[in-house]
């Protein structure tokens, strides 16, 4: 009996261990399968988010670039000319091409917010087509990072920003299609240029070439073929030390800003319509990239008194996409412009159904403290469209 008990106990223990082990294995397998599925779901979600993030990131890069790119207008012995440039340090210094500002009697820049300021040339190349101008009012502006150590590859995606034919802050996309290009144009020697597929034309000169992947400035757009289908950019690595030297050694007391800066802030009736439309476009662009602080800064003091920044943000934050369908200038006065804008605002609903709100907004644009501002606006909801029912 004792012998049988001794045989039975190990047998029972062995069976119990096998059962417990089997249960443990089944539980582990089940948990592993759930964990694996959860990981796959997380991966799918991450990929989807990254895909959207890529699009948003491109919009943000372009928006930040446009905030720091200026249109440059000069007058001199040979008449007037137009070009582009970009703020690159906290002194308000702007890199551009020498041929844009050389021999100019006056140099004026216009910002993305339609503000106009006089500039002083602090350095200009004789053989190399580079120059630096200074605008004190743009000191401490946020700037895109410059990458003097960039190493290019054929096929790198790029963004070119400039003011071709006076269309300020125009963006073209392309690739680096060639390296080490040399040429001589109008007395300037161009060596080891980037050849790019982005369209470059009159007015793009001096604008930044941006590396799409990093969002950093890698060159200065400087020349193009007659057709404008191939452009050439000076690598920032070639000129960075020289422009930095000009910036560091400039003597503020010797700089000439060609008179009272306020004279450039006077309203030009012939340009009020153009500048007002540009300001409206910029306002909606800032909303689309969710840069609400910049959008709020475009409002006049009365509007900001009526609505705090938080209240303004709450009014627009639910719009995931805004499409301006029509702009109509209804009145141009001596000091103000009235513009009526029709826009479609896509609003995401809690039930995953999107609604589109169709608004008509009347803007009054005018000067305030020497700056062009949105002095008043009134918005009327015309209709709403449910996207799911519309399908």
NORPE-V197329 format. One record per residue. N is the residue number from 1. RES is the residue in one small letter. SS is DSSP state (a for helix, b for strand, c for the rest). Layout:
((N,RES,SS) (N,RES,SS))
This chain:
((1,x,c) (2,x,a) (3,x,a) (4,x,a) (5,x,a) (6,x,a) (7,x,a) (8,x,a) (9,x,a) (10,x,a) (11,x,a) (12,x,a) (13,x,a) (14,x,a) (15,x,a) (16,x,a) (17,x,a) (18,x,a) (19,x,a) (20,x,a) (21,x,a) (22,x,a) (23,x,a) (24,x,a) (25,x,a) (26,x,a) (27,x,a) (28,x,a) (29,x,a) (30,x,a) (31,x,a) (32,x,a) (33,x,a) (34,x,a) (35,x,a) (36,x,a) (37,x,a) (38,x,a) (39,x,a) (40,x,a) (41,x,a) (42,x,a) (43,x,a) (44,x,a) (45,x,a) (46,x,a) (47,x,a) (48,x,a) (49,x,a) (50,x,a) (51,x,a) (52,x,a) (53,x,a) (54,x,a) (55,x,a) (56,x,a) (57,x,a) (58,x,a) (59,x,a) (60,x,a) (61,x,a) (62,x,a) (63,x,a) (64,x,a) (65,x,a) (66,x,a) (67,x,a) (68,x,a) (69,x,b) (70,x,b) (71,x,b) (72,x,b) (73,x,b) (74,x,b) (75,x,b) (76,x,b) (77,x,c) (78,x,c) (79,x,b) (80,x,b) (81,x,b) (82,x,b) (83,x,b) (84,x,b) (85,x,b) (86,x,b) (87,x,b) (88,x,c) (89,x,c) (90,x,c) (91,x,c) (92,x,c) (93,x,b) (94,x,b) (95,x,b) (96,x,b) (97,x,c) (98,x,a) (99,x,a) (100,x,a) (101,x,a) (102,x,c) (103,x,c) (104,x,b) (105,x,b) (106,x,b) (107,x,b) (108,x,b) (109,x,b) (110,x,b) (111,x,c) (112,x,c) (113,x,c) (114,x,c) (115,x,c) (116,x,b) (117,x,b) (118,x,b) (119,x,b) (120,x,b) (121,x,b) (122,x,b) (123,x,b) (124,x,b) (125,x,c) (126,x,c) (127,x,c) (128,x,c) (129,x,c) (130,x,c) (131,x,b) (132,x,b) (133,x,b) (134,x,b) (135,x,c) (136,x,a) (137,x,a) (138,x,a) (139,x,c) (140,x,c) (141,x,c) (142,x,c) (143,x,c) (144,x,c) (145,x,c) (146,x,b) (147,x,c) (148,x,c) (149,x,c) (150,x,c) (151,x,c) (152,x,c) (153,x,c) (154,x,c) (155,x,c) (156,x,c) (157,x,b) (158,x,b) (159,x,b) (160,x,b) (161,x,b) (162,x,b) (163,x,c) (164,x,a) (165,x,a) (166,x,a) (167,x,c) (168,x,c) (169,x,c) (170,x,b) (171,x,b) (172,x,b) (173,x,b) (174,x,b) (175,x,b) (176,x,b) (177,x,b) (178,x,b) (179,x,b) (180,x,b) (181,x,b) (182,x,b) (183,x,b) (184,x,b) (185,x,b) (186,x,c) (187,x,c) (188,x,b) (189,x,b) (190,x,b) (191,x,b) (192,x,b) (193,x,b) (194,x,b) (195,x,b) (196,x,b) (197,x,c) (198,x,c) (199,x,c) (200,x,c) (201,x,c) (202,x,c) (203,x,c) (204,x,c) (205,x,c) (206,x,c) (207,x,c) (208,x,b) (209,x,b) (210,x,b) (211,x,b) (212,x,c) (213,x,c) (214,x,c) (215,x,c) (216,x,c) (217,x,b) (218,x,b) (219,x,b) (220,x,b) (221,x,b) (222,x,b) (223,x,b) (224,x,b) (225,x,c) (226,x,c) (227,x,c) (228,x,c) (229,x,c) (230,x,c) (231,x,b) (232,x,b) (233,x,b) (234,x,b) (235,x,b) (236,x,a) (237,x,a) (238,x,a) (239,x,a) (240,x,a) (241,x,a) (242,x,a) (243,x,a) (244,x,a) (245,x,a) (246,x,a) (247,x,a) (248,x,a) (249,x,a) (250,x,c) (251,x,c) (252,x,a) (253,x,a) (254,x,a) (255,x,c) (256,x,c) (257,x,c) (258,x,c) (259,x,c) (260,x,c) (261,x,a) (262,x,a) (263,x,a) (264,x,a) (265,x,a) (266,x,c) (267,x,c) (268,x,c) (269,x,a) (270,x,a) (271,x,a) (272,x,a) (273,x,a) (274,x,a) (275,x,a) (276,x,a) (277,x,a) (278,x,a) (279,x,a) (280,x,a) (281,x,a) (282,x,a) (283,x,a) (284,x,a) (285,x,a) (286,x,a) (287,x,a) (288,x,a) (289,x,c) (290,x,c) (291,x,c) (292,x,a) (293,x,a) (294,x,a) (295,x,a) (296,x,a) (297,x,a) (298,x,c) (299,x,b) (300,x,c) (301,x,a) (302,x,a) (303,x,a) (304,x,a) (305,x,a) (306,x,a) (307,x,c) (308,x,c) (309,x,a) (310,x,a) (311,x,a) (312,x,a) (313,x,a) (314,x,a) (315,x,a) (316,x,a) (317,x,c) (318,x,c) (319,x,b) (320,x,b) (321,x,b) (322,x,b) (323,x,b) (324,x,b) (325,x,b) (326,x,b) (327,x,b) (328,x,b) (329,x,b) (330,x,b) (331,x,b) (332,x,b) (333,x,c) (334,x,c) (335,x,c) (336,x,b) (337,x,b) (338,x,b) (339,x,b) (340,x,b) (341,x,b) (342,x,b) (343,x,b) (344,x,b) (345,x,b) (346,x,b) (347,x,b) (348,x,b) (349,x,c) (350,x,c) (351,x,c) (352,x,c) (353,x,c) (354,x,b) (355,x,b) (356,x,b) (357,x,b) (358,x,b) (359,x,b) (360,x,b) (361,x,b) (362,x,b) (363,x,b) (364,x,b) (365,x,b) (366,x,b) (367,x,b) (368,x,b) (369,x,c) (370,x,c) (371,x,b) (372,x,b) (373,x,b) (374,x,b) (375,x,b) (376,x,b) (377,x,b) (378,x,b) (379,x,b) (380,x,b) (381,x,b) (382,x,b) (383,x,b) (384,x,b) (385,x,b) (386,x,b) (387,x,a) (388,x,a) (389,x,a) (390,x,a) (391,x,c))
